[in-house]
Amino acid sequence: MSTYTAPLRDMQFVLKEIAGLEEICALPGNEEMSVDLAESILEEAAKFASGVLDPINRGGDTVGSVCKDGVVTTAPGFKDAYALFRDNGWNAMPFDAEYGGQGLPAAVTMAVNEMWKSANMAFALCPMLTGGAIEAIAHHASDELKQKYLPKMVEGTWTGTMNLTEPAAGSDLAAISSKAKKMDDGTYRVSGTKIFITWGENDVAENIVHLVLARLPDAPPGLKGISLFLVPKFLVNDDGSLGARNDLICASIEHKLGIHGSPTAVMSYGEKDNCVGYLIGEENKGVGYMFTMMNHARVNVGLEGVGIAERAYQHALWYARERVQGAIIGDKSGEKKTILHHPDVRRLLMECKARTEAMRTLAYYAAAQIDKAKAGIDGAQARIDLLTPVVKGWSTEQGVELSSTALQVFGGVGFVEETGAAQYYRDSRITTIYEGTTAIQANDLVGRKLAREKVPGAAMKALIAEMSTDAEAIAGNAQLAGIAANLKAGIAALNSTADWILATYATDPAAVHAGSVPFLKLTGIVVGGWLMGKSALVAAQRIAEGSSDGYYTAKLATAAYFAAHQLPFAAAYAAEVTGGGASTLALAEPLF
């Protein structure tokens, strides 16, 4: 069985050369961060990922979490690993020092979080959801709630959850029926059932802080009538100590296709009409507050696509280097060689390696925009707003495809659970669904982020202009002519398709949304190709300067592969978006 090794060399390259780590370290608030310190943090995280999280990943899948009488026991090793995770300060990395955080830049925490997701995605979901809850509370809750809950959550002693989904309300939040009523003391009583609550009950935390969407009795219908409540598992006394158990219970945990180590709970609130909740922000504005948490989670779920693809690739590469099978085409030596020498196995591995590098580069670049937006850099907020659905939607779709591609390297034994390859395929499948399906991300991209933007298409056109300028610079290096040609063609396809959407949306929005997912994939491929082209230009320059580092040679190869094998899909997706809407909507409902 293979073991996880963090791809530190590529992580460091992307952070420094593409994300602009040195520039990020110079931003206000990041004065204590340096490139050297960031590299040291990554090295320590790599040790924790490979030494603590990866060894318990298999047990998380085969044993999973168990729920009995409302009590959840996590998989073997998870509780001890979480205690180490918390005590070593990993949970506190990205948060404000005011509440005990370390205030690390988003770009650095993005690289560290990739390691958690590669080594043990089920485990990594716990701090990810806690982080999202912290963001929502920090941005929207009262000072009293912040002071009472955030220090313990930032520390990791208490974990957090997001409670949106109900049995009759999935992606349609307007259908939420959970209720809340205000009491004379200013608290609320919350009642209802929520499903699919990640780490909704666990044995690793002293307290669990649930953020719950619910309706007040006089609330207006639809999304405008939903409020957000902080509902703790244990009530918290004024001195910060834990008080009585609140009126909530984990009714069960789901039996799932994958991420078995992550307890996905059915949560029941107010069975005795005494579930105490605290309003976050103002009444009837809960959906907007929750989207602070959702946007945080969406970028991090996109990173799951990167992490699971990297881990699946490493596992497949290990097998390809071990397995001897069949004669090698064109090899007349008669020597027995591993399947890594077969041309199509090389193709499968190059698919995994090149596309994972493109996803990683996009994720870290997006994280850098978060840092720049926080510092008030012009255009950064518009750029991260535009890229968030792409990072989430495109990267998770890639993660599913590449974990399947990696399984193919194993052949028939990949379908057998004992090899471990199937786990990554199963674990990856949920990523395209939770925190907003790929279709929801795509609808957001073509709607709010393109056609209904304050200045329609402005953010996309700014991105296209920057990519076009960089494509000319790449073309200036004769060694990269093929990459540049494919990139220019991809940019042209993206530009013309964006123009079509802008011209069509007002009169035929259904046709646009019928092609929204292909447009999201088109955007992901072109932006990924652009960033890989920039990476190739840096690598070529380092080689020209005399570097003999094999990493740069490998980067040229993966960038060229992505340009030759992925960017040509841009034209196909463009045709699908602009000419496929009618056929998508043509079939009458009874004929399905």
N, C-alpha and C positions, 0 to 999 in steps of 0.2 A: 504494500500500500504506500502511496506517495505521501510526503509531508509538505505542508505549505511553506514556501519561502517568499517573503515579500519582495516584489520587483523593485528594490530600492533605487537601482541605477536609473530606471525609467521614471520613477516617481520624482527623483531629484532633478532629472533633466527637464521634465515637463514643468515642475514648479519654477525652476530658475529661468528657463529659456522661453517658455510659452506663457505661463501665468504671471511672470514678472515678479518673483518673490522679493528681489532686492527693492523694487519700487514699493511693494506692499509693506515691507518692513519700515519704510520711511514715512508711511502714512501716520497721521495723528492717532495716538493711542497704541501704536505698535512699536514704540521706541525701544522697548526691552527685547524685541524679537530681532534676530539676525539670521542670515543664511546658515551660519555654522550651528546656531542653536536649533534651528528647524531640522537640520540634518541629524543632530543628536537625538532629538525627539523621535524622528522617524526610525532611527536605529533601535531605540529602546522599545518602541511600539512593535517593531518587527519581531523582537525577542518575545514579547508578551503574546503576540498573535500566534507564532509558531510553537512556543513552549507551553502556553496555558490554554488558549482557545482551540487551536487545531486538534489537540489530543482528545478533547471531549466532544468534538463535532459528531463523530460516528455514533457515540452513545446517545447523543441528542436525537439522532435520526432513528436508531433502532429501538431505543427504550422510550424516549419522549417524555412529556410531562403527564402526570396522572392526577385526576381530580376525584376526591372521595369526600362526600358530605360537605361540599363547599370549600374544601382545603386542597390546594394544589401543591404537589411535590414535583419540583423540576427534575430534569434528567440528571443522571449521575455526574457529579463534578461541577455542575452549573452554580450551585450555591457558593461553594468555596471559590470558584473562579470569579464570581461577581464580587465577593468580599475583597479579593486581591485587586480587582479592577477599580473598585471604589477607593480602597486604601492607598493605592498608588497614584490617585488623583486623575485617572483617565477620564472620569465622568465630568470633571470640572473644567476641562480644557477650553471650550469655546465661550464660557459665560463670564458676565461682568464680575470684576473683583469686588464690587459692592456686596455681592451675595456669596463670596467665597470662590468665585471662578478665577481662571487664569487668563482669560481674555485673549486667547490665541487667535490669530487670523483665520478666517474661514478656509483659506487655501491650504493652510497647514493641517487643520482638523479634517479637511476633506481627504487628504492623503492618509492620515491615521485611520479614519473611519473606513477607508477602503480595505485596510488590513483586517479590521474586525469582521467585515462582511465576507471577505474571502475565507478567512479562517473558520468562521462559525456564524453564518447569517442568522440563525435562530436566536443565538445569544445577543447578537448586535441589535436586534429589534428592540430589546429592552431599553438600552440607553438612547436609542434613536427616538422612541416615543416619549421618553422622559424629557429629552431635549426639546421636542416640539411643544410639550406642555409648559415647559419653562418659558419658552419664547412667548406663548400666548399670555401667560400670567404676567410676565415682565412688561409686556406692551400694553395690557388692557386692564389688569386688576387694580384694586385699591392698594394704597401703600401698606395698609394693615395686613392684607392677604399676602402681599409680596414679602413683608418682613417675617410673617409667620411660617410661610411655606417654602420660599425659594432657597434659603440657605441649606436646608436638609435635602432638597431636590438636587441642587447644584452639586452638593457633596456626593449624592448618590445613595444616601441612607434611605431616602424615600424615592419611589419611582412614580412615573406619571403615565396616564393613558389618554386616549381620545375616544369619546363615545358619541358617534354619529349614527351608525347604522342600526336599523330596527327590522324585525321580521317583514314588515310591510313597507319599509322605506330604505331602499338601498342607495343608489346614486341620486335618487330624487329626494333631497332633504326637505322639500316642501311638504312631504307626506308624513313627517315626524309626528308622533302622537304622545310621546312622553310628556308628563305634566309637572308643573311646579306651582306652588301657591305661597304667597308671602305671609309670614307670621308677624306678630306684633313686635317681636324683638329684632326685626330686620333680616332674620334668616329666612330660608325657604324650605319647603318640604317637597322633595323630588320623588316622582314615582314613574315606573315604566320599565320596559325591558330593552336592553341593547345587545346586539350580537356582533360577532367578529371583533371583539375587543382584545387587541394584541397585548399580552402580558397583563390582562385584566385582573388576574389573581396569581400570586406567586409566593414563594418562600424565601426570596432573596432580599426583600425589603422590609423594614420595620413598619412602613406605612405606604399606602398606595393612594395617589391623588388623581381622582378621575375628573376629567373635564366633560361635562354632560350637556348636550343640547336638549332643551325641553321648552314647552309652551306654557305661558301664564294664562289664567282663565279668560282674561279680556284681550288676549293678543289678536292682532289682525291675522288673517289667513296667509298661507304661503310662507315664503322665506322671510318676509318682513316681520313675522310674528314669532321668531325663534330667539330664545335667550340662552346664554351660556352660564353654567354653574360649576363651581368647584365643589366636588363631593368627595371628602376623604373617607378611606376605609375606617380609620380611627379618628375620632374628633381630637382636636388639638387644644390643649389648655393654654391659658394666657401666658404661662411661663415656658411654653414650647414643649412641654411633656405630653405624652399621649394619654388621651382620656378614654371614654367609652367607645365600644364598637358601634359604628353607624349601622343604620338599617339598610344594609345592602349585602348581597351574597352572590357568589359565583355559582350559578345554577348547574353549569356543566362546562366542559371544554370540547372544542370541535375535534373530530377525527378527520384529518386532512390528507391531501395528496402529498404534501411536503412540509417543510419547516416544523417537524414534529417536536423539536426542542422548545419551540415558542408556544406557550399556553394561550390559545385563542379562546377567550371566554364568552359565555352568555352571562350577562350581568343583569341581575334583578334588583331594582331599587324600590324601596318603600312598601315592602310587603305588610309592614305593620303601620303604615302611614306616618313613619317617624324617621325618614331619611333626610338628614340635615344637609342642605346645600347653601352655598354662598354665591351671590350674583357676581359675575365678572363684568365690569363695565356697566353699561346701561341696559335696561330691559329692551327686548326685541331687536338687539343688534348682535346676537350671538353668532350668526353665520359669518359675518365679516371678521369677528374676533377669531373664530375657529380657522379661518383661512390663513391667518398668521401662522398657525400651527401646520396647516395643510401645505403651505408653500415651503416651509422648512422641511417637512417630511418628503415632499415630492422630489426635491433635489437629492435628498439622501436615498430615496428609493431608486432614483436613476443610478446612483452610485452602486446600488446592489446589483444592477445589471453588469457593471464593470467588475465588481468583486467576484460574482459567481462565474463570469466568463473567464476571468484570470485563474480561478481555482480549478475550473473544469479543464482549461488548457494545460495547466501544470500536471494534472492527473493524467491526461491523455499523452502528454509528452513523456512522462515517466514510463507509461506502458509501451509507447512506440520505441523507446530506447532499450526495453527489456525483451520484447516479444520477437522471436525469430520465426518467420513464416513465409514460405513461397520464394520462388526465384525472382530476382530483381530484373525488371525489364532493361535490356541493353547491357547487363553485366555478364560477361563471359568468364569471369574468374573462377566460378564454381564455389566461391567462398560463401558460407552461410552468413547472412546479414540480418539485422533487425528490420522491422517493418518501417522504421523511419526512412529507409532508403527507397521505399516504393513511391513513385511520383504522386499518386493520388493521396497517400497519407501525408506527404509533404504539403499538398494543396489544402487538406483539411486543417493541418496545424498552422499553416500560414493564414488561413481564414481567421482562426482563433486569435493568433498573435497580432496580426495587423489591425483587425477590427477592434480588439480590446484596447490596443494602444490609442486608437482614434477616440474611443469612448472615454478613456482616462483623460486624454488631453482636453476633450470638451468639458468634462466634469471639473477639472482643476481650473480651466479658463473661466468657467461659470462662477466658481467659488471666488476667483480673483475679482470678478465684477461685483460680488456681494461685498467684499472688502472695500472696493472703490466707492460703491454706492453709499456705504456706511460713512465714508469720509467725505461724501458730497462731491465726488468727481463727476463732472458733467457727462451725461450720456450713459453712465454705468447702470443706473436703475432701469432705464429703458432696455438696456441690453440684457440684463438678467431677467427682467419680466418676459422678454421675448424668448429667451433660451430655456426658461424653466420647464415649459411643457415638452421641449425637445429633449432636454436632458432626461426627464422622466420617461417620456413615451418611447423615444428612439432607443435609448440605452437599454431599457428593460426588454423591448422586443428583440434587440440584438442579443441580450443575455440568454433568452430562451433559445434562439437559433443557435448560438454558439455552444451552449451546454449540450444541445442535441448533436451538433457537429463533433464535439469532443467525444461524446459517447460512441459515435460512428467509428472512431479510431479503434475502439476495443472490439468491434465486430459483435458477434453473438454474445460474448461474455459481458459486454457492456450492459446487456439487458438483464443480467443476473445481479441481484442486489449485493452479493458478496464482494464484487469488484469496487463498489463505491461510486461508480460513474453515474448510476441512475439517480443517486441522491441529488446531484447538482441540477439535473434536468427537472426533477420534481420540485426542488426548492425554488427554481427560477420561475416557475409558471405563475405563481401568485403575483409576482412583481408587476406584471402588466395590468393587474386588476385593482389591487388596493391603492389607496390614496388617489383615486381617480383613474379609471380605465384609460387605455390608449386612445379610445374614441373621445373621451372627455378632454384629454390633453390636446388632441387634434382640433376639437371644436373650439377650445380656448385659443389655440394658435391662429386659426383662420378667422375667428370672430373677434374676441376682445383684443388680441395682440396684433391683428393685421387690419381687417376691414372696418372694425369699430373702434380703432385706436383714435385718440383725440385728433391727431393728424393722420388719417388712414395711410398705413404703409410706411410711416416715417422711420420706425425702428428697423424694419426689415431693409428698407432702402439704404439706411446708414450702414448696416452690416454688409450688404452687397457691395457698396462702394468701397469699403475697407478691404473686403476680400478681393475685389478686382484689382486694387492697387498692389496688394501683396502677390497676386498671381503674376503681374508684370515683373515684379522683382524676382520671383522664382524662375520665370522664363528667361531672365537675364543670365542665368547659369545654364550653360549648354548641357551639362550633365543631367539637368532636371527638366529638359524640354518635354519629355513624355508626360511627366507629372503635371507640368504647367498646362499643357494642351488639354488634358482630361479635366483639370480643375476649371479652366476657362469655359469649357463646354458645360460643365455642371453648374457653374454660376449663371451662365446664360439661360439654362433651363429653369433654374430657380427664379430668376428675374422675370422671365416671360410668364411663368406660372403665377407668380405673385401679382403681376399686372392683370392677368385674366381674373383672378379672384377679386381684386379691387374693382374691376369693371363689371363683374357679374353679380356680386353679393347683393346689391340692392334690389335687383329684379328677380333673381333666382337663387336664393340662399340655400335651398334644398340641394341643388346641383353642386354647389360649393362644398357643403357638408358631406355629400356623398363621396367626395374625394379628399376629405380632410386628413384621413390617416395616411394615404399615399403622399400628401403634401408634407405632413410631418416627417415621414421617412425621407422624402426628397431633401428637406431642410437639414436633417441630421447627417445625411451622406455628404452633402456639399460642405457644411460647416466642418464636419469631421475631416473631409478631404483637404479643406483649406488649412486646418491646424496641422495635419500631417505634412502638408506641403511646406509650411513654415518650419516644421521640425526638420524636414529634409534639407532645407536651405541652411539651417544652423549646422547640421551634421556635415554637409558638403564643405562649409567654410572651415570647420575644425580640421577636417582631413586635409584641406588645401594648406592650412597653417602648419601641417606636419604631424598631426596627431595620428598615432597608430592604434588608438583605442578601438577595439572591435565593436564596441557598442555603436559607434557612429556608422560603421559599415552596415550593421544590422538595421539601424534606423532608416538608412537609405533604402534598404531592401523592403522593409515593411511599408514605407511610404509609397514606394513604386508599386508594390502589390495592391495597396488600397486604391491607388489612382487607376490602375489597370483593371481591377476586378470589381470595385464598388462604384466608383464615380460614373461608369457607363449606365448604371441603373437610374441615374438622374433623369435622363431623357425618357426612359420608360415610365417613370413615375409622373413626369410632366404630362405625357400623353394620357395617362390614366386619369389625372385630375381634370384636365381641360376637355377631354373627349369621352370620358367614361360615365359621367353623371346620368345621362339618359338611360343607358343600359342597366345601371344599378337600380334605377327606380322604375324600370319598364314593366316588371312582372306584377300583375294584379294580385292582391292578397290571396284570393282563393286558389291561385295557381301554384302557390308555394307548397 
